[in-house]
């Protein structure tokens, strides 16, 4: 397992320079409270991006994934989050705002669009509220593949 700060991080020269953000990029503020997204947590990659992580070993919503025929692996989380992202992109402008850097131990979604990722973090937490909602987002992800 990598150090948490390594997930979703790139060397400075690999980040896209966003033309509307001054260079150097000013400091950003994490406005999402940890309790609003727990057990997910945020890791800032100042000044370029932010990552949302979940430790797979914590077993968050594993029972619900099992009832849906999945295991709760980082791949299952990525599939669920892709469904949430699909809804997010329908309600907001932009594509390819979010990227993944997961392994068997940690699920990670990251972005340079810091406010969008914090909003997505809250949406993911709501998506996990019950098995029916999780199933809906997993199906949205599958429909996007077809």
N, C-alpha and C positions, 0 to 999 in steps of 0.2 A: 504494500500500500504506500502510495506517495504521501508526502506531507500535504495537509489540507490546502496550504497556500499555493501548491503547484497545480491543482485542478483548475482548468480554465484560464491558466496564465500563459502568456506568450512573451517572447522577448519584445522589448519596446519597439523595435523596427518592424515587427510583424502585425502591429495593430493598424487598422485603417484610420487614416486621418480624416475626421469628419469635418467638412468645410465650414459648418456653422458653429463649431466649437473653437474658441480661440486657442492658439498654441503659444505657450503651454496651456494645457487644459486646467481650468481652475479646480480646486478641491470639490468633491461632491459630498453630500450629506446622505447617510442612510436614514430614511424616514420611516421605514417599516420597523415596528417593534418586534423583538425576538419572539415574544409570546404570540404574536399574530401569525407566525409562520412555523413555529416549533412543530416537529423536531427538525425541520429544515433550518439551515443557517446560512448566512451570507459571509463571503470572504471578499473584501475589496482588493482590487489590483490597481492601486492608485498610480497614475491618474487616469488610467485607460478603461477599466472594465470592472465588473463585479461578477462573482460566481455564487450560485445557489447550490448547496450541497445537502445530501442526506446519507448518513451512514447506513448501509444495507444491513449490517449486523444488528442494528437496533430492532429490526423486525416490524417496523411501522407498517401497518395495514397488510401484513403478510396473510392473515386469515382471509381477508376480503379477496386478495389476489388468488388464493388457493380455491376459494369458492367460484371464482371466475375462470378456473382452469389454468392459472399461471402460478409463478413461484414467488413473485415479489423481488425479482432480481433487478439489477440496474437497467437491463434491457426492457423489462416490464415497465419500470418507471419512465424510461425514455418514451416508450409507446404511449403511455398515459399522458405524459406532458406534451407530446406531439399533438394529441387531440385537444388539449387545452390551448396550445399555441395556435392551432387552426382556428379555434373560436376567437382568440385574441386578435389574430390578423384580420378576421372578417370584420371586427368591430373597430379596428385601428388601421392606420395606413402602414405599409411597409411589409417586406418579406425578408427572410433571412436575418432577422434581428437576433436570433438565439442560436447558440451552438452547444454541442454536447462534448463532454470530456469525462466519461464514466469508465469505471472498471468493475470488477466483481465485488469490490469492497465499498465503493462510493458512487452514488449517482451525482452527476454535476451537469447543470445547464448554466451557460454564461453568456454575457453580452457586453458590448460597449454602450448599449442604450440602457443606461443605469436605471432611470426611472421606469422604463418599460419592464425591466427585469424585476424590480421590486413589486410592480403591479402584478406581474405574472406569478411571483412567489405567493401573493395573497390568493390569486385565482387557483393555484395548484392546491393550496391548503384547503380551500372551499371544495375543490373537486374531490378531495379525499374524505369528505364528510360522511358519505355513505356508499355502500356497494353499488347501488343503482346508478349513482352519479359517476362513479369510477367506470362502470361498464359502458355508460354513454360515451365518455371521453376515449376509452379504449376502442370503441367502435368507430368513432370519428377518425381516429388515427388509421385504422384499417381501411376505411372508406377513402382516405386520402391516397393510400397506396394503389388502390384499384384504378 
